[in-house]
Amino acid sequence: MFESDTSFPSETKILVVDDEPDIRDLVTFILQDYGVEVTAVASAQEALQALSESIPDVLISDIAMPKTDGYMLMREVRKRSPQQGGHVPAIALTAYAGEINQQQALQAGFQMHIAKPIDPDELVKAILGLMMEVGAK
């Protein structure tokens, strides 16, 4: 995987939202290997509930999900106050990797856009970079 000196700040919490169990499991496995506390949920509704209970350091969400997609989820998240997770740094995970899709993700409130299939090293670098950029933890 990644260089052995790569590490997350202690007690890093990440919320993963994806309707595909295999993707949720993969991202969870990658991040737990770095000592990250992961909450993985299958829908936007579950993500909003999880945000009401605890604000993660980073939110990672799929875009294409049934009922409420990742764009709609982010718009809902961004309507919240900072105390309710409205400013949580967010990364879009999507099979749609075009420039237009990236623009849509940024406009919806995501700070980053990562294409599937997921490259573990790229994912870890992106999360750490985003956390440093926003000063999380």
N, C-alpha and C positions, 0 to 999 in steps of 0.2 A: 504494500500500500504506500503510504506517505512516509516522508522522512521521520525517523524515530523521535526527533526533537519537537515535532509538531504536537501541540496540545491546546486544549480549550481551557479557558479559565475554569476554576473549580465551581461546581454547582451550576454549570451552564444548562439551561433548559430550552428544548426546541420542540415546537409543535409541528407535527407532520400531518398533512391533510391529503389523502389520495384514496379514491374509491377502489383502486386495485390493491388487493391484499399483498401481492408479491412485491409491489413497489414500496408499500408501507413497511413490509418486513425487511427489505433490502436497505432502505434508508435508516431504519431503526438499528439494524445490525451494524452498519458502517459507523453510525454516530455513537452507539453504545461502546464500540471498540475503543473509542477515544474518551470514554468516561462521561459522556453527555447523558443527561436525563431526558428521555424522549417520551412524549405523549403522542401517540399515533391514532388518528381518527379517520373515519371513512367518508364523512360528508361535511359540507359547509355548516350545516346546523350543529353537528357535533363540535366543530371547531369553535363556533361562537359560544357554545356552552362551556367548552374547555377554557376559552379566554375569560369567561366570566368568573371562573374558579381560580385561575392562575395565569399571570402574564409571562409568556416565554421570552427568552432573549432573542429568538428568531422564529418566524413562522415560515414554513416551507409548504407550498400548496400546489397541487396539480391544477391545471386550467380546465381540462375537459372532464367534468363530473356531471352525473345526472341531477336533475332538479335545479340546483344552484351551482353554477360553475365558479371557477377560481376568481374570475373578474368580479362577479357579483359579490363573492365572499369578501374580497379586498375592499370593495366600495362600502360594504357594511362595516367592516373593521375600521376603516378610516373615518366613519361617522362617529365613532366612539370617542370618549374623552381619553386623555393619556392614562388616567387611572384605570380605565376599562380596556386597555390594550390598543387604543387608537393609533399609537405611534410605533407599534412593534415593527421592527425591521422585517421585511418579507422577501422571499425568493419564490418565483414562479417556476414550476417544473412542468415541462410540456413537450409533447411529441411535435408540436407546431413550432418550428424553430426559425421561421422567416422573420425578416425585418419588421413587417407589419405586425406580426404577433408580439414581437419584443416591444414595439411602440404601445400596443394595446395594454400589455402587462404593466409598463411603466405608467401609463395614464391611469390605470385602475388603482395604482398605489403600491405596486411592487417596486423594490429597488433594483432587483436583479432578475435575470431570466436564464434558466439552464435547460438545455435540450435533453430529452430522453433519446436513447438509453443513457442512464446515469453513469458517469465516470466518477468512481469514488474519490479520487484525488481532486478532481475539479470541484466536486461538491464540497469537500472539506475546505479547500482553498477559498471558495466563494463565501462560505459561512464565516470563516475566520476573517476574511477581508471585510465583509459587511459589518461584523461585530466591531472591528477596529475602526471602521469608517464612522459608525454611529456612536462609538464609545460605550457599547454595551458592556457592563460589568467592569 
